[in-house]
Amino acid sequence: MTEENQEHVALVTGASGGIGEAIARRLAREGCVVILTAREGGRCERIVRGIRDGGGTAHALSLDVTDPESVGNAARAANEYGPVDWLVNNAGIAETAPLLPRRGHDSEAFFRRHLEVNFHGARRMVEAFVPAMVERGAGRVVQIASSAGLEGYPYASAYCASKFALVGYTRSAAAELASTGVRFALVCPHYVDTPLLERSIDRLVRTTGRTREEARAFFAAQNPGGRLVTPEEVADATWELLSADDPSLCVELDGGARPGDPG
């Protein structure tokens, strides 16, 4: 636990598992007060107990990033634990569909759902928490985006559109607020080994007849580094961006060699 980080209060959205859980645990190990949020806050309680059992400080809140009222309520509740000066927007969804909709597919709702969670959700969080950071003259916002916000993927037009929007918004925010002391950054991982990917593997198995091992190998092979990114790697990158004096704007994780791996 790092003493100089004990004053930092970090809020992580989508923290009930996968990447969000890994980020919350990493920040707690570094001595931050961590607020874990999910649509059902109770799903974070297991992680909160684990952090507390390890000597860390953590709290759970219910938060639906698609609901402005829920975001406002969470912002007020979070202030009970101290002003939030580190915000990690991780909540997201990822579904696939053909670019040209088939009969019975509601393309309007499909795109709207991705934009509501992946883009507008992060935007709402920024609008709720960053004004106070600007007033204090310091703060950090890390957006967990995706390589799908940097390049296109087949059958992922809605997901890519939402992540491209998030990347563009974050670059604009970083430029506009550069003089305020609030820093923005992006983590853009390729395929990550999470429950979200497991659902994609399930779909691939159902539609192609491949085994789970073959489906998993397929996704790993799509990453330039030839393996799946781990949630812990995303957490490490997030920590580096939050704690750096002058963080990079964007870190891309492609499944290449980990720092310290033999070359």
C-alpha positions as CSV (number, residue, x, y, z in Angstrom):
1,M,0.0,0.0,0.0
2,T,1.4,3.3,-1.1
3,E,1.1,6.1,1.5
4,E,1.0,9.0,-0.9
5,N,-2.0,7.6,-2.6
6,Q,-4.1,7.2,0.5
7,E,-5.7,10.6,-0.1
8,H,-7.0,9.7,-3.5
9,V,-10.6,8.7,-3.9
10,A,-11.1,6.7,-7.1
11,L,-14.5,5.7,-8.6
12,V,-14.7,2.8,-11.0
13,T,-17.8,2.1,-13.1
14,G,-18.6,-1.5,-14.3
15,A,-16.6,-2.8,-11.3
16,S,-18.5,-6.0,-10.5
17,G,-16.1,-8.2,-12.5
18,G,-13.6,-8.5,-15.3
19,I,-11.6,-5.4,-16.0
20,G,-13.4,-3.2,-13.5
21,E,-12.7,-5.6,-10.7
22,A,-9.1,-5.8,-11.6
23,I,-8.8,-2.0,-11.7
24,A,-10.5,-1.6,-8.3
25,R,-8.3,-4.2,-6.7
26,R,-5.1,-2.6,-8.1
27,L,-6.1,0.9,-6.9
28,A,-6.9,-0.5,-3.5
29,R,-3.5,-2.2,-3.3
30,E,-1.9,1.2,-4.1
31,G,-3.7,2.7,-1.1
32,C,-6.6,4.5,-2.8
33,V,-10.1,4.7,-1.4
34,V,-12.0,2.9,-4.1
35,I,-15.7,3.3,-4.9
36,L,-16.9,0.3,-7.0
37,T,-20.1,0.9,-9.0
38,A,-22.4,-1.4,-11.0
39,R,-26.1,-1.4,-12.0
40,E,-26.6,-3.7,-9.0
41,G,-24.3,-2.4,-6.4
42,G,-24.7,-5.6,-4.4
43,R,-22.7,-7.5,-7.0
44,C,-19.6,-5.5,-5.9
45,E,-19.9,-6.5,-2.3
46,R,-17.8,-9.6,-2.7
47,I,-15.0,-7.5,-4.1
48,V,-15.4,-4.9,-1.4
49,R,-15.1,-7.5,1.3
50,G,-12.0,-8.9,-0.3
51,I,-10.4,-5.5,-0.5
52,R,-11.3,-4.7,3.1
53,D,-10.0,-8.1,4.3
54,G,-6.7,-7.2,2.7
55,G,-6.5,-3.9,4.6
56,G,-7.8,-1.7,1.8
57,T,-10.7,0.8,1.8
58,A,-13.6,0.2,-0.6
59,H,-17.3,1.0,-0.9
60,A,-20.0,-0.2,-3.3
61,L,-22.7,2.0,-5.0
62,S,-25.5,1.2,-7.4
63,L,-25.1,3.1,-10.6
64,D,-26.7,2.9,-14.0
65,V,-24.7,5.1,-16.3
66,T,-27.6,5.2,-18.8
67,D,-29.8,7.0,-16.2
68,P,-29.0,10.6,-15.5
69,E,-30.8,10.5,-12.2
70,S,-28.8,7.4,-11.1
71,V,-25.6,9.2,-12.1
72,G,-26.6,12.3,-10.0
73,N,-27.5,10.1,-7.0
74,A,-24.2,8.3,-7.2
75,A,-22.2,11.5,-7.4
76,R,-23.9,12.8,-4.2
77,A,-23.4,9.4,-2.5
78,A,-19.7,9.2,-3.5
79,N,-19.0,12.5,-1.9
80,E,-19.6,10.9,1.5
81,Y,-16.3,9.1,1.1
82,G,-14.4,12.2,0.1
83,P,-14.2,14.2,-3.2
84,V,-13.6,11.8,-6.1
85,D,-10.4,12.9,-7.8
86,W,-9.8,9.8,-10.0
87,L,-12.6,8.6,-12.3
88,V,-12.3,5.4,-14.3
89,N,-15.1,4.9,-16.8
90,N,-15.1,1.2,-17.5
91,A,-18.8,0.3,-17.9
92,G,-19.6,-1.0,-21.3
93,I,-21.4,-3.5,-23.5
94,A,-20.3,-5.3,-26.7
95,E,-22.7,-7.1,-29.1
96,T,-22.3,-8.2,-32.7
97,A,-24.6,-7.8,-35.7
98,P,-24.3,-7.5,-39.5
99,L,-23.9,-4.0,-40.8
100,L,-27.0,-4.4,-43.0
101,P,-29.7,-5.4,-40.5
102,R,-31.7,-8.5,-41.1
103,R,-35.4,-8.8,-40.9
104,G,-36.6,-8.5,-37.3
105,H,-33.4,-6.8,-36.1
106,D,-34.0,-3.4,-34.5
107,S,-31.0,-1.5,-35.7
108,E,-32.1,1.8,-34.1
109,A,-32.3,0.2,-30.7
110,F,-29.1,-1.8,-31.2
111,F,-27.0,1.3,-32.0
112,R,-28.8,3.4,-29.4
113,R,-28.0,0.8,-26.6
114,H,-24.3,0.8,-27.4
115,L,-24.0,4.6,-27.6
116,E,-26.0,5.0,-24.4
117,V,-23.7,2.8,-22.3
118,N,-20.3,3.1,-24.0
119,F,-20.4,6.8,-24.9
120,H,-23.1,8.7,-23.2
121,G,-22.5,6.8,-20.0
122,A,-18.9,8.0,-19.8
123,R,-20.0,11.5,-20.9
124,R,-22.6,11.7,-18.0
125,M,-19.9,10.6,-15.5
126,V,-17.5,13.3,-16.8
127,E,-20.2,15.9,-16.5
128,A,-21.1,14.8,-13.0
129,F,-17.6,14.5,-11.5
130,V,-15.2,16.7,-13.5
131,P,-16.6,20.1,-12.6
132,A,-15.5,19.6,-9.0
133,M,-12.1,18.5,-10.2
134,V,-11.7,21.6,-12.2
135,E,-12.7,23.7,-9.2
136,R,-10.0,21.9,-7.2
137,G,-7.5,22.3,-10.0
138,A,-6.6,18.6,-10.1
139,G,-8.1,15.3,-11.2
140,R,-7.6,12.3,-13.5
141,V,-10.1,10.6,-15.8
142,V,-9.2,7.3,-17.5
143,Q,-11.6,6.0,-20.1
144,I,-11.5,2.2,-20.8
145,A,-12.1,2.3,-24.5
146,S,-11.0,-0.4,-27.0
147,S,-8.9,-1.0,-30.1
148,A,-12.4,-0.9,-31.7
149,G,-12.2,2.9,-31.0
150,L,-9.1,3.0,-33.2
151,E,-9.9,0.6,-36.0
152,G,-12.9,-1.1,-37.5
153,Y,-14.0,-4.7,-36.9
154,P,-16.5,-6.7,-39.0
155,Y,-19.9,-7.3,-37.4
156,A,-19.1,-4.7,-34.7
157,S,-20.3,-1.4,-36.3
158,A,-22.4,-0.3,-33.3
159,Y,-19.6,-1.2,-30.8
160,C,-16.9,0.5,-33.0
161,A,-19.1,3.6,-33.4
162,S,-19.6,4.0,-29.7
163,K,-15.9,3.5,-28.9
164,F,-14.8,5.9,-31.7
165,A,-17.1,8.4,-30.2
166,L,-15.6,7.9,-26.7
167,V,-12.0,8.2,-28.1
168,G,-12.9,11.4,-29.9
169,Y,-14.7,12.9,-27.0
170,T,-11.8,12.1,-24.7
171,R,-9.3,13.7,-27.0
172,S,-11.4,16.8,-27.2
173,A,-11.8,16.9,-23.4
174,A,-8.1,16.5,-22.9
175,A,-7.4,19.5,-25.2
176,E,-10.2,21.7,-23.8
177,L,-9.3,21.1,-20.1
178,A,-5.5,20.9,-20.5
179,S,-5.0,24.1,-18.5
180,T,-7.2,23.2,-15.6
181,G,-5.1,20.5,-13.9
182,V,-7.5,17.7,-14.9
183,R,-5.9,15.1,-17.1
184,F,-7.7,12.7,-19.5
185,A,-6.4,9.4,-20.8
186,L,-7.5,6.3,-22.7
187,V,-6.7,2.6,-22.4
188,C,-7.5,0.8,-25.7
189,P,-7.1,-2.9,-25.2
190,H,-7.6,-5.5,-28.0
191,Y,-9.5,-8.7,-27.0
192,V,-9.4,-9.1,-23.2
193,D,-9.9,-12.4,-21.3
194,T,-13.1,-11.4,-19.4
195,P,-16.7,-12.7,-18.9
196,L,-17.7,-10.3,-21.8
197,L,-15.4,-12.2,-24.1
198,E,-16.7,-15.5,-22.8
199,R,-20.1,-14.5,-24.1
200,S,-18.6,-13.8,-27.5
201,I,-16.9,-17.3,-27.4
202,D,-20.3,-18.8,-26.6
203,R,-21.8,-17.1,-29.7
204,L,-19.0,-18.3,-31.9
205,V,-19.4,-21.9,-30.6
206,R,-23.1,-21.8,-31.3
207,T,-22.9,-20.4,-34.7
208,T,-19.8,-22.2,-36.1
209,G,-19.7,-25.5,-34.3
210,R,-16.1,-24.8,-33.1
211,T,-15.0,-26.1,-29.7
212,R,-14.5,-23.5,-26.9
213,E,-10.8,-24.0,-27.1
214,E,-10.9,-23.3,-30.9
215,A,-13.0,-20.3,-30.4
216,R,-10.8,-18.9,-27.6
217,A,-7.7,-19.5,-29.9
218,F,-9.5,-17.6,-32.7
219,F,-9.9,-14.5,-30.6
220,A,-6.4,-14.7,-29.3
221,A,-5.1,-14.9,-32.8
222,Q,-6.9,-11.6,-33.7
223,N,-4.7,-9.7,-31.2
224,P,-1.4,-8.6,-32.8
225,G,0.5,-10.1,-30.0
226,G,-1.1,-13.5,-30.5
227,R,-2.6,-13.8,-27.0
228,L,-5.5,-12.4,-25.0
229,V,-4.9,-9.3,-22.9
230,T,-5.5,-9.9,-19.2
231,P,-7.7,-7.7,-17.0
232,E,-4.6,-7.2,-14.8
233,E,-2.7,-5.7,-17.7
234,V,-5.6,-3.2,-18.3
235,A,-5.5,-2.4,-14.5
236,D,-1.7,-1.9,-14.6
237,A,-2.0,0.5,-17.5
238,T,-4.9,2.4,-15.8
239,W,-2.8,2.7,-12.6
240,E,0.2,4.1,-14.6
241,L,-2.0,6.7,-16.3
242,L,-3.7,7.7,-13.0
243,S,-0.4,8.0,-11.1
244,A,1.9,9.6,-13.7
245,D,2.8,13.2,-13.4
246,D,2.4,13.7,-17.2
247,P,0.3,10.7,-18.5
248,S,0.2,9.6,-22.1
249,L,-3.2,10.3,-23.8
250,C,-3.6,6.8,-25.1
251,V,-2.2,3.4,-24.3
252,E,-3.0,0.5,-26.6
253,L,-2.7,-3.1,-25.3
254,D,-2.4,-5.6,-28.1
255,G,-1.5,-8.9,-26.4
256,G,2.3,-8.4,-27.0
257,A,5.0,-9.3,-24.5
258,R,4.4,-8.1,-21.0
259,P,6.9,-5.8,-19.4
260,G,9.6,-8.0,-17.8
261,D,8.8,-11.0,-20.1
262,P,12.0,-12.5,-21.6
263,G,12.5,-11.2,-25.1
